[in-house]
Amino acid sequence: MTASTDQKIVPCLWFETDGEEAARFYVSLLPDSRIDQIFHAPSDYPSGKAGDVLTVEFTLAGQRYTILNGGPYFKLSEAFSIQIMCDDQAEIDRLWSALSAVPGSEQCGWVKDRYGVSWQIVPRKMIEWMTTGDPGRRKRVFDAMSQMKKLDLGRRGKDPRQYRGVKRKKRKRK
């Protein structure tokens, strides 16, 4: 199999014209990322000329993607987002700073980049905190997350109670 066919499902993002620039930016952000192939149109087509970059195949953190420079016919939206599972607050902060270009779109870990792609920048532990354990704790984590723009692990990032705004449950003394 070739690099472009070794993964069964490959998301394709429709861009107007700046797909190569976007792909190069994205692969600069995460390890195990690279440009795999750039296809130039062999002849004129409805939204471009021969020689224009038509598709960019790239790998982002081990996941294959394609960008199609298809012209102005379709726009990116929040209906599709790329979720990045982060290991610590430093990674969240770095990616948030690099990707967030539309402050009005920021909510619950979601950002929109300068190309119009929506991203979810999520602590890896968040899934565990919201799906396991005490229902009261899950609610506190969810309520705190719902009030945040950038998800904040607090100082330690080890316990969902460390989220700012999450009240600790008082322990009964024996």
C-alpha positions in Angstrom: 0.0 0.0 0.0 1.1 3.6 -0.6 1.1 6.3 2.0 -2.1 7.6 0.6 -4.0 4.3 0.9 -2.6 2.6 4.0 -5.4 4.1 6.2 -8.9 3.0 5.5 -10.7 6.3 6.5 -9.0 9.6 5.6 -10.9 12.8 6.4 -10.9 15.3 3.6 -11.1 19.1 4.4 -12.4 21.4 1.6 -10.4 24.7 1.4 -10.7 27.4 -1.1 -7.0 27.8 -2.1 -4.7 27.8 0.9 -4.6 24.1 1.8 -0.9 23.7 1.4 -0.2 26.6 3.8 -2.7 25.2 6.3 -1.2 21.7 6.1 2.3 23.0 6.6 1.1 24.9 9.7 -0.7 21.9 11.1 2.2 19.5 10.8 4.5 22.0 12.6 2.3 21.7 15.7 2.4 18.0 16.6 4.9 15.2 16.7 4.5 12.3 14.2 3.3 14.8 11.6 4.4 15.4 8.0 3.4 16.4 4.5 3.1 13.1 2.6 2.2 14.2 -0.9 1.1 17.3 -2.8 -0.8 16.9 -6.1 -0.7 19.6 -8.6 -3.6 19.9 -11.1 -2.4 18.6 -14.5 -4.8 20.9 -16.4 -7.2 23.7 -15.8 -10.3 22.9 -13.7 -13.4 24.8 -12.7 -11.8 26.6 -9.7 -8.1 26.7 -10.8 -5.4 26.4 -13.3 -2.9 23.7 -14.4 -0.1 23.5 -11.8 -2.2 24.8 -8.9 -2.0 22.7 -5.7 -5.2 20.6 -5.8 -4.7 18.2 -2.9 -2.3 18.0 0.0 -2.1 14.6 1.8 -0.6 14.9 5.3 -0.2 13.0 8.6 -1.1 14.8 11.8 -0.1 13.0 15.0 -0.3 9.7 13.1 -3.7 10.3 11.5 -3.9 10.8 7.8 -5.8 13.8 6.3 -6.3 15.3 2.8 -7.0 18.9 2.0 -8.7 19.7 -1.2 -8.3 23.2 -2.7 -11.7 23.0 -4.3 -12.6 26.7 -4.6 -15.2 28.9 -2.9 -18.2 26.5 -3.2 -18.2 25.0 0.3 -17.1 26.5 3.7 -15.7 24.8 6.7 -17.9 24.8 9.8 -18.1 23.6 13.4 -20.1 20.6 12.1 -16.6 19.0 11.8 -13.8 19.5 14.2 -10.5 17.8 15.0 -10.0 16.8 18.6 -6.5 16.9 20.1 -6.1 14.9 23.3 -3.5 16.7 25.5 -1.3 15.3 28.2 -0.9 18.4 30.3 -1.7 22.1 30.7 1.5 23.2 28.9 0.4 21.3 25.8 -3.1 22.8 26.0 -1.7 26.3 26.3 0.7 25.9 23.4 -1.9 24.5 21.0 -4.5 27.0 22.1 -2.1 29.9 21.5 -1.2 28.5 18.0 -4.7 27.6 16.8 -7.1 30.1 18.3 -7.7 32.8 15.7 -11.4 33.6 16.3 -11.9 34.5 19.9 -15.7 34.5 19.6 -15.7 30.8 18.7 -13.9 29.8 21.9 -16.0 27.7 24.3 -15.5 24.4 26.3 -12.1 23.8 24.7 -13.2 24.6 21.1 -11.2 27.0 18.9 -11.3 28.0 15.3 -8.0 28.5 13.4 -7.2 31.2 10.8 -8.2 28.8 8.0 -11.7 28.2 9.5 -11.0 24.7 10.9 -12.6 24.0 14.3 -10.5 22.2 16.9 -11.2 20.7 20.3 -8.2 21.0 22.6 -9.0 18.5 25.4 -7.1 17.1 28.4 -6.7 13.4 27.9 -8.0 12.8 31.5 -11.2 14.7 30.7 -12.9 11.7 29.1 -12.2 9.6 32.2 -13.3 12.3 34.6 -16.6 12.8 32.8 -17.5 9.1 32.2 -16.4 7.3 35.3 -16.8 7.5 39.1 -19.2 9.4 41.2 -22.1 11.1 39.3 -21.7 14.2 41.5 -18.0 14.5 40.6 -18.9 14.0 36.9 -21.4 16.8 37.2 -18.9 19.1 38.9 -16.4 18.5 36.2 -19.0 19.1 33.4 -20.3 22.2 35.1 -16.8 23.7 35.4 -15.8 22.8 31.9 -19.0 24.4 30.6 -18.0 27.7 32.0 -14.5 27.7 30.5 -13.2 28.7 27.2 -9.7 27.2 27.3 -9.9 24.1 29.5 -7.7 24.6 32.6 -6.4 21.7 34.5 -5.5 23.8 37.5 -2.1 23.6 39.2 -1.8 19.8 39.4 -4.0 18.3 36.7 -4.4 15.1 38.6 -7.9 15.4 39.9 -11.1 16.9 38.5 -11.6 18.8 41.7 -8.5 20.9 40.7 -10.6 22.6 38.0 -11.1 26.2 39.0 -14.7 26.6 40.1 -15.2 23.0 41.0 -16.2 22.7 44.7 -14.6 20.0 46.7 -16.9 17.6 48.5 -16.4 17.8 52.2 -15.2 14.5 53.7 -16.9 13.1 56.8 -14.5 12.8 59.7 -14.5 9.6 61.6 
